[in-house]
Every structure is written in C-alpha cells, then in structure tokens.
C-alpha cells in the first residue's frame, strides 16, 4: 500500500519549503538540485554545500539537461541528489534518471507528476486545455514531453531497482486535501488503490538510497 499525504503547492516557493522540511534528514553535506530553476533551496539549506543546475533561472551551473548525454560530475559526487518535477520535461528522461543515480553517493529524491489527474476532466468534458500538453499560439517553455499515470511512474521507479545499486526508502502519493466526506466517497467509489491514485494523486515522491560499495 502506498501512503498518501494531503498537500498542494500554490507556488514554487511552497514546494521548495516542503522539500527542505520534509527531507531534512537526507539533505546533508554536498547537495545538487537538478533542474533548480531559481534555486530556491539554496537559502533554505544554509548548512549544505548546495549546487543548482538548470538552463535558466538562477543556477550555479548553466546546463541544458535535454542536450546532455552525461552530467558534468564524477561518480558519487553528491551526498544527495534532488530532481523535483523535472524529468517529465526532458526527451532524454531515461538518460538523466540514470545520471542522477550515477552522481549520487547516498540519496536521490525525485518527484514525478500524475498527468492523468490533470487530463481526465478535460477529456471527459470534451473541452478545455490540458496543462502542459495543449497547443498554445507560441512555443511553451514549460511543456511536458511524457504523459504517464501515477502507477506508471511508480512502476518505472521499481523497474530501476533491478538495474542500479539502489533501494527504495520512501514512496508516497501527494493528493489535494479534501474534506473527509469527499475522501470517504472517493474511496468507496474507487476501492482499488491503483485506480484511486491514478485518478486523484497529483504527484509521486520517492527517496532512493544508493548502496555503499564494500571495500
């Protein structure tokens, strides 16, 4: 069973503050924020050796992740690697995921959106625009390249446990808070957790731990 936390971020600052507080135990030593945008975590982690990388915003290192075949860091360079709501924007999703594992010494924190949740009402109504997947008049700088459900995202993470020296430490769903009667009715209507989370969870959060090599 996947546990559920009732959270929703109104701004990117809200998400950064959540990460700094929620994952405080992992965010020690040398930290890299992959796809950092404005690097909001930098000030929230004053005791850490923080490095943010991205193509825009306020990164310490400017890097176009989508054009990278390899991140410019040695193996096991960082105590913790953070990549929050970034991979779905990249055509080279799989390459960068593997790179997150390679450059981590200990922990990898990843969040992935449940795109089904955003799309289901728009599709059922036959009108409206699906966030990040529409066709605007001008090119969008915030476009997703992948469309997957919560269960597909979790399946992807689990599949990687067989290919990398990592284990899953935490995995949970983030859902928008609703009053108890609504949550209760939803659970009755969709008793299968997979179906429920695909419909209502907005984000998958995972913490991975890299195995330490024995000398």
Secondary structure as UniProt FT lines:
FT   STRAND          3..6
FT   HELIX           12..22
FT   TURN            23..26
FT   STRAND          30..34
FT   TURN            37..40
FT   HELIX           41..44
FT   TURN            46..47
FT   STRAND          49..54
FT   STRAND          61..62
FT   HELIX           65..67
FT   TURN            75..76
FT   STRAND          78..84
FT   HELIX           87..89
FT   TURN            91..92
FT   HELIX           93..103
FT   STRAND          104..113
FT   HELIX           115..125
FT   TURN            131..133
FT   HELIX           150..160
FT   TURN            161..163
FT   STRAND          166..175
FT   HELIX           180..189
FT   HELIX           193..200
FT   STRAND          201..210
//
